[in-house]
Amino acid sequence: MKDLVSILDGNTFLVSDHRGDIEPSFDFPTGLFSFDTRFLSSWVLTLDGERLHALSLDDSESYRTTFFLAPGEPTHYLDAKASVIRSREIGSGFDEELTVLNHSGEEAEFTIRVEMSSDFADLFEIKHAQEKVGRTTVGVTDDELRLTYRREAFHRETVVRSTVPPAQVDVAGMTFRVRIDSNSEWTTRLHVSTVVYGARGEDIRATLPYAGGRGVDAIRAEQQELIDRAPALGCDCEPLAGAYRRSLNDLAALRYESIALGTRLIAAGLPWFMTLFGRDSIITSLQVLPFLPELIPATILMLAGLQGHRVDDFRDEEPGKILHELRYGETAGFEEQPHSPYYGSADSTPLFVILIDEYERWTGDTALVKRLESHVRAALEWIDTYGDLLGTGYLWYRTRNPETGLQNQCWKDSWDAISYADGRMPGFPRATCELQGYAYDAKIRAARLARKIWNDPAYADRLEREAAALKQRFNHDFWIADREYYALALDADGRQVDALTSNIGHLLWSGIVDESRAGKVVGHLLGPRLFSGWGVRTLAEGEGRYNPIGYHVGTVWPFDNSIIAWGLARYGYREEAGLICDAMLAASRYFDGRLPEAFAGYSRSRTGYPVEYPTACSPQAWSSGTPLLLLRVMLGLEPQGEHLIIDPAVPPGMGRVELLDIPGRWGRVDALGRSRGPQDQQTGG
């Protein structure tokens, strides 16, 4: 988010303003967070009663940040007699080192104060500005401030200590009164522990090997080890090189540890989504798979282990359904929110099947596929039963929980994301087009698994017949003949929800589009209404609800574009896929290589640069995975049996793109592509 600074490691992250301060706010989630609880809601530094101003910032590492600050108004910087260096890191808790430098020619006295408090807010309470139910108490000793929150068995603590006594500790923070010689400095180090207690009173973090027990050296080593395992990229295109480096760093930083299974997973994104999401985690896994396949089984097994097994209206749970979101906070624990876990997505289930097949195609890990056979069959059964709410052979959604459940249960899950071209919104249930593509692809892929691995050719034949029938039915019911694109959805009466959206690009990825219609779909995707020049908009310009800064109604989403590029390549539109790759990488330059969750849909000719979306998550996992999938598309990487097909189509002007040591069932291979110029020829290896 703009003007906010974050550091993170696994389950713990901190978001502050550009000075390093945290102030109580429900407008945006600043604070120190762990396992969905805010452990610090106030952390404000003053020098002699004055707030400080930022001079510079070093945030090159995900787990450590240094702020360079000075007192007074910005116009007085040249006369400042003191400055402050504020260095912080997250590892075994949160540590902040405060250094005050006396630049005057004589000894000086300073009063350094840090205001400290915690509201122990759940992330959902921050989103919805809810008041706390439990009770917070404050304990003070000579060197410690202990903030404790209890609500029945829910128990959290924030403990703050200073390494340099004598701090004057009070219920609202710590004060240091110091004398510093001329041209000298003074330093203290503050340590904050976040304590998460289980229902039986045990410190949960102490039982998890990565949760708060590591220093920055261990964090750095773990992240670097993961990055070193990824294929090495050599290229002439600096935006591509920068985006690739940033993506690997962010994906390494977004790994967190699940309380449920004690395994390492990739969180969906900071600050709102530092947890497991079905859809986000699966799509990120698909993006990451060709680069770090060893990260994928933990996500697959976690989703399989939490697969729905009963009908639970509160959680939108149904047998065979894959979860949407898993939370550990207070509101989930007391069932004020259904996220323990929550199953309110219609796409996670077919995407789960797609991921398992794609994983096996890359790795040859048939043992995992055999182990998960019953889970895949249950997912496919859900598609045909609970998912087909109207018995029409399509995948529909309608929440079972109108109080707290999600209304839209496709990837565009904001309230106004699904609409007719004139802006009206359909009733429920809804069958969005990409859901049908996912269901089709899931059946085709599961048929391959049934025939090759499960030794069940009859089941494979059945799935292929069902997929073929779905494709034929879909191309009849969803195609808007006079506009030559697929409807966004069908409403409950079977009428076409006729807005033009980026969803049609997902249809290309799934393979459900008739070959005869693919060119028309591509024309819309790269046409001026959908393609901004920076990427494909979520909703076409001119539609009733179009808004270039609307969350799902006109913004550009990098992950969405990576899937669209993959779909274009599948149908042979390599040049058009390259246009999207080039646009995304050009946009990444303006975000220091880190593609955000979304950015505005203004035309490139109007702005000259991609306009930030004000509350976009950054980093976000499937945006971090976008450059990786774009690399796969440009190099034409496709597993086929025991071999990796390499068929490069590098966009003009990008020059050489070389990816070394691509892992898979073939061992490790290299790929080389070169953009086509007057004398250039593409090669692969």
N, C-alpha and C positions, 0 to 999 in steps of 0.2 A: 504494500500500500504506500502511496506517495507520502514522503516526509517521515515515514516510520523506519526504524532500524531494528533488525531482528538477529538473534543468535539462537542456535538450536543444536541439540544433540539428543537423538532418540526421542524419549517420551517428554523431555523438558525443553521449553523454549521461552524466550523473553522478547517482548516487543516494546520498544520505547520510542520517544521522539528523537529528533536529530541531536539533542543535547545529552541524551542518555536518561532523561527523566521519564518516570511513569506517574501519571496522575489518574485519579478515579474517573472513569468515563464509561458510559454505556453506548457512546456513539461509535467507538471503534475499540477493538480488544487489545489495548496496551496492558502489560503486566507480565508477571512470571507465572507460567502455566506448567502443569504436569498432570497427566491422566485426567484431562478435561476440567481441572480446577485451577482457578487463579489464586496463587499463593502470595503474590504481592500485587496490590492494586495502587499503591503509592510508594514512590522511591524518588524523592526530589532532593537535589543537592543545592545548597546555597553556600556562599562564601561571604562572611560578614553580613549576613541577612539578605544578600542579593542573589537573584538567579543569574546563571551564567549563559554566555552566548557561544555558539559553536564556531570554531575557527576551521577545523578540518576533521575528517573522519577516516579511519582505516577499518574497513569491514571486508577485507579480502578473504578471510577465513570464516566458515559458517558458524564456528563455535567460539569465536573470539572477536571482539571489537574494541577499538581504542578511539576515544573522543578527546580532541584538543579544544580546550575551553578558555574563556577569559571573562572577567567581570566587566560590568558597565555596558553602555550602549555600543553598538557596532562602530559608531564614528569615533569612539574613544580608544580603539584597540592600540593605536600607536603610543598612547600614554599609559597603558596598563602596567601597573607595578607588580602584578602577579598573574600567573596562569595556572590552569589545572589540567592534569592529564588523568583521564578516567579510563582505565583498562579493565575489561570484564571478559569473563569466559564461563562457559558452562561445561561441566564434566561431573565431578563428584559434588553436585549442588551447583550453586551460582556464586562466583567470586568476583568481587570488584576491588581493584586496587586504586586508591585515590592518592595522587601526588600533587602537592601544592608547591609551586616554585616562586620564590621571592626574588624578583628581578631588580629590586631597589638597592641602593648602596648602603643600606643600614638595616639593622635588625627590625623585624616587624612582628606584630601580633595578629593572629587570624582566628576567626571562629568558623569552623567547618561544621555544617549541620546536614544530616540526611533524615528527611521525614520518611517514616516507614509505616505502612499499614497493609492489612489484607482484608478483603471482603469475602474471600473464599467462594467467589461466584463460580457457578457452573457456566460453561460456554453458552448453553441455551438461555440461562438467566441474563447473560450479557446481551445476547441477540434480542431478547424480548423484554428487557428491562424489568425483570421480576425481582421481588424482594426476597431476602433470605428467610428461612423458617427456623433454622437452628440458632445456636448461641455462640458468640465469639468472646473469648476471654483473653486478657493480656497479662503476661507475667514478666517482671523485671528483676534482674539481678545486677551485680556490679559490671558484668561483661556480657550480658545476654538479654535479648528481647525475644520472648516466646509468645507467639500468637496461636491460639488453639480454637478450633471450630468443632462443635459436636452437634449432631442431630441423631439421636438414638445410637445405632451402631456405626453410623457414618462419622469418621474421626480423621481430621487433617490438622497438621501443624506446620507453622513456619517458624524457624529458629534462626536468629541473626546474631552473629558474634563478630567481635573486632579483635584483630591480632595485636593492636597497640593500645593498651590502657594508658591513662585512664580516660575512657569514653564516659561521658555522662549519659546514662541510659534512662529514658523515660518511656511512658506508654506510647508515645508518638514517634520515637526515633532515637537517634544518637547524636551527641554534640561533642566536638573536639575543640579545645582552646589551646592553641600552640604558639610558640615563639620560634621564628625561623631566622637564622642568621642571614646577612646580606648575601645575595647571589647563591643561596642554598635552597634546599628543598626538604619537605617532610612527607612521609608516606605512611598510610595505614592500609590494611587489607580487611575487607568485610566478607564474611562467609555466610551464605544463606542455605539452610537445609530445608528441603521440602519433604515432609514425612507423610506417607500414605499408609494408613492402618487398615487391615482387613477386619472382617466381622468379628474375628476372635481376638482382636487387639494386636496382631503381629504387624510388624513393619513390612509391608509387601515389597517395597523396593529392595530390602535387604535380601530377599529370596531370588531376585532376578539378576543374572550375571552382568547385564549391561546397564541397569537402571540406576544411575547415580553413583556408581562405584568406581568411575574411571576418571583419570586426569586427562589433561589436554594432549599429553604425549601419546596415550593409548588411543584417544579419539583420532588423532592425526594418523597414527600408524594403521588403524583399522580402515579409515577412509582411503588412505593411499594404497593400501593393499587391494582394496576393491577396484580402485581406478586402474591400477597396474594390470589387473586381470583382463580388463576390457581391451578389445582390439586397438592397435595404435593407428591413429589417423595422420596421414601426411597429405597436404593439399595446398593449392595455390590461393584458395579463397579464404581470406582471413575471417570473415563473418562465420563461415562454416567451422573453421578451426576453433574460434572463440566460443561458439554455441556448443560445440561438442564437449570442450573442456568444462564449460560451466554446467552443462547437463549432467555429466558424470559426477562432478563435485556435489551438485544439489541432490541427485539421487542417492549418493552416499550419505549425505547429511539427513535426508528424510527417512532413513531407516529407523524404526522404533521397535520396541519389544512389547509383545502382547502379554498381558496378565493372564489371559485365558490359556495359552499354550506355551508361554515362555520362549517364543521363537521370534526371529527378526523378520519384520515385514517393512514394506515401503508405505509410509503414511501418504494420504491423498494430497495434503497441502497446508501451508501455513498462512493465516493463523487459525482458520475455522475448522480445518479438516485433518488434524494430526491424529488420524486413526485409520482403521481398515474400512474401505468402501468397496462394495462388490464391483460395481461398474468401473469406477476409477482404477481400482487395483488390477482388474483384469485387463483393461486397455493399456495401462502402464506396463503390465507384464508382456503384452503382445509387442509393444514398442521396444522393450528392453531385451526380449528373448534372443535376438541374434548376437547380442553383445555380452550379456552376463546371464546365460541360461540357468546357472546355479541358484540365482535368486528366486526363481519362479516356483519350485515345488512347495516352499513354505506357504505362499499365498494360496495355491491350489488346495493344499491339505487343510488350511485354516477354513477356507470357504466350504470345503466338503464336510469338515467336522461340524460346522454350524448350519448345515443345510436344513431347511425346514422339515419338520416331521409331524406337525399337527396343525389344526386350524385354530388360529389365535387372532381374533379380530383386532385386538389392541395393537399387536405388533405386525399386522398384515402378513402373518405367517401362514403358509400352506405347505402340505407335504411336497417335497422335491424342490421347493423354491430356494434360490440363493439370496443371501442377505443383501441389504442395501448399505447398512451402516452399523457399526458397533461402537458403543460409548461406555465409559467407566465412571462418569460423573454422578453427582447427587441426584439430578432430575431423572436419570435413567434408573438409578438404584431404588428410588422411591416411586417409580412408575408414573412420574409426572410427564415423562417423555417415553416413547415406546422403543428406545434405541438400545435394547439390552439382549440380543440385537434386534434391529428393525429390518423388515423385509419389503419395504415399500418401493421396489423397483421391478419393472416388468422385463427389463433387458439383461439384468445380471445373470439370469438362469440360462438363456441361450448362449450368452457370451462365455459363460463358464465352460460349456461343452466345446465351443470354438477354441478356447485357450488350451484345453487339454489335448485336442488334436494337433494344434499348431506346435505345442511343446514336444509332442512325440515325433512329429515330422522333423523337427530340428535336432533333437537329442537322441532319438532311438530308445528312449526310456520306456520300454513296453511294460516293465514291472509296475510302474506307477499307474499306467493305463489299466492294467489288469486289476490292480488294487481298487481302482475307482469305478469299476464297471457299474456297480449298483447305483452309485451316485449319478453317473451320466444317464442311466436308464430312468432314474427317478426324475431328473431334470427334464428329460424329454416327455415323460408322462405328465409332468406339470404343464408343459406347453400345450399339450392336447386336451387337458381336462380343466384344471382351475384357471389356466391362462386363457382358454377359449370360453370367455364368459357367456357369449351369445350362441355358442354352438355353430358358428359359421366357418370354422376352419382358420380363423385369424387369432392373433395374440392381442388381447385387450387388457386394459387396466381400469380399475376403480377401487379406491381405498375401502377397506372394511372399517376404517376408523375415521369418521368424518371430523372428530374433535381435534386430534393431533396428528393424523396421518397425512402424508403427502398427497396432494390432489393429482398432480402430474407425476407419473412414474416412469417416464422416459428420461433420456439424458437432459433434455431441456425441461427441467422440473420446476421452474418458477411458475407462478400462478397464471401469467398471461402468455405463456410461450406457445400454446397451441390455439390457432385461430383460423377463421376463414379469411379470404383475401380482403374482405371489407372490414375486418377487425373484430367481428363478432366471435364469440367463443362457443364451441360446441358443449353439449352436456356430456355426461358420463354414462356408460364406459366409452373409452376412446381406443382406437387401434391405429397407432402412428405407423407410418410406412416403414421406417427402419427396423421396427420390431419384427415385421414380417420377413425382412431380409435376414435378420439375425436368426430367426427360427428356421428359415430355409437353409442357411449355411450350416447351422447346428445339425440338421438332419443329414445333410450331405456328408459332413465330416464324421458324424457318429456312424454312418453306414460304412465308411472306410475302416473305422476302428472295429466295428462288429465283424467285418469280413476278414480283416487281416490279423486281428489280435484276439478277439473274443471267440472266433470260430463259430459264428452264428450267421451264416449267409442268408437265412430266411428273414432274420431281423433286418439285415442290411438291405435286402430287396424291398421290404416293407417301407423302410425309411426313405429309400430313393423314390418309390412310387408316391409317397406322401409329399416329398419335396417337389417332385415334378408337378403334381396337382396344385400345390400351393403356388408355384411359380406361374402356372397358367392362369389360375384364378386371380392372383394378384395383378398380373398385367392387364387383365380385363377390368377389374373393379377399381383400381387406383389410377389408371392412366386417364388424364384429362385430354381428350383428343384435340379439342380446339386450341389448347394452349401448349400441347406437346411437352408436358412434364407430368410427373407423378404427384398425386395429392399428398399433402402432409399427413393426412389421416382419414379414416372413416368415422363418422359419428354413429351414435347408437342406432339410427335408422338406416345406416348403410350409405348415407350421403357423403360425397367427397368434401373434405375440409381442404379448400383449394388454395391456401397460401403457398407461395413459392419460397422454399427454404433450402438450407444446406443439407437437410436430411437426405435429399436425393443422391448426394455423393456417397453416403453410407450404403445405398442400394447397389452402387457399382462395386463397392468392396465386397458385398455379400454374394454377388453373382446372380441376383434375382432379376436383373434387368434383361429384357429381350435384346439380343444383339442389334436388331433392326432399330431399336429406340435409343441405343447408347449415345449415338452422335447428338441427338436432340438434347439429352440430359447434359452432356458435356457442354453444349452450346449455352445452356442456361447457367451452368456453374461458372463458366469463364466469361459470361456476358456482363454488361455494365451494371445490371440490377443486383446481381449477387457478388460479383468480384470487385472489390474495392481498389485493387492494385496492391494492397498489402495482404490480401487473403480473401477467402469466401466468407461473406456475411452469413450470420445465422438466419436472417430474414431479408428478403429482397427489398431493395429501395422501391418505394411506391406502394407497398402493401399497407393495409389499414393500420396495423400496429407497429410499422417500422419506426425504429428509433435508433440512431447510430450509437447512442450510449445507453440503450436498454439491454438488460442482462442477457436475454436470449432472443431479442427481437431486433437485431441489427448489428450487434458487436461481432468481432472476428475472434474466433477461438482457435488457438494454434493446434490443439489436439484434434479438433474437428477437421482442420485442414490437412493434417497428416493422414487421417483416415481417407479423406477425399482423394488425396494424391495417390494413396495405395490403390483405391478403387479405379482411378483413371488409368493407372499402369496395368491393372488387371485386364482391362478392356483394350489395351494396346495404345492408349492415348498418352504416350510417353512425353511428347513435347508439352502437352497441357499439364501433365503432372509436374514437369520441370518448371513451368511458370509458377505453380504454387510453391514448390521448393524454393525457388529463387526469391519469391515475395516474402516468405516466412523468414528466410535468412537475412534478407535486407532489413526487415522489421527488427530482428534480434539485435542489430547494431545499436538501435536507439534504446535498448533495455540492458546494455552492457552484457549482451550475450544470453541473458536470462529471459526467455519468453514468458510473459505473465499468463495468468489464467485466461484473460481476455483483454482486448483493447478495442477502441472505438471503431465504428464502421465507416467513418468519413472517407471519401474518395482520396486516393493518393494525390490526385491532381489538385485537390483543394487544400490539403494540409502540408504536403511535402514531407511529413513524418507521421508515424503512427501515434495517435493520441491516446494517452493512458486512460484506462477505465479506473475510476477512483477507488473502488474497494476490491480490486482483483487480488486474489491470493498469489503470493510470490515468495518463495518458490512453490510451484504446484507440480505434482508428480507427472501427470500426463502432458503438461506443457514442457516439463524437463525431458520427457521421453520423445517429444516431437522431433528434435534434430536427429535422433537416432533412427526413427522410422523414415524420415526423409532421406537419410543416407542409404538405407535399404532400398528405397524406391529408386534413387538416382543410379545406384550400382546394379539394380535389377537382381537382387539376391533372392533366390527361391530354392528351397530344399526339394530334391527329387531323388527319392530312394536314399542311397548311401552317398549321394553327391550333392554339391551345392552349385546350382546354375548361376552364372554371373553374366549379366547382359546389360552393360552400362548404357545410360542415356543421360549424360551430365549436361545441365543447361548451358547455353552459350555464355561465354565469358567467365566461366567458373574455373576453367583450366583443368589441372590434374587433380584427381581425387583417388587416394590410395588408402585402403583399409587392410591392415596386416593382422594375421592370426585370428581370423573369424572362427569361433568355436562351434562345434556341432558333432553330429554322429560321424562325420567324415574326418574328425581330428581337428586340425586348424589349417585354414587356407587363406590366401591373399586375394584381394580384388583390386583392380586398377581400372579407372575410367578417365576419359579426357573429353572435355567439351569439344563439340564439333566446330571447327573453324575452317578457313579456306584450305589449310594444309593438314588439319587434324584428322585423326582417325581414332575411333573408340576401340579400346582393347580391354580384355578381361583376363584374369589369371587366377 
